[in-house]
Amino acid sequence: MIKQYFYNLFLLLSQTLSVVLGGHPDRSVSQRTGEAYLSHKGKNNLKEKWFTNQMKLIDYIFYNKLWHLEKNHCLNSLDGEANAKQLWNWAK
């Protein structure tokens, strides 16, 4: 349960940072990075290299250093944050 709490907190911080950087309030930095990587993939330009390296860094930190939940986190996050869960349901 504590692991889930910190995952949710990290997601909040990621979405907050995304908003500070001009993004949608319901999108995380990982999601925006995955989208940017896919939109620049194969163009062999500076943006492609930047987002490829950014994605590799986020994936490395997320998988190797934090939760070991998933590889390719940035691309997987495009389907939504499937690992985010409510800890306390106020309706019950």
Helices and strands as residue ranges (DSSP letters): H 2-20, H 29-40, H 46-60, I 61-66, H 73-76, G 77-79
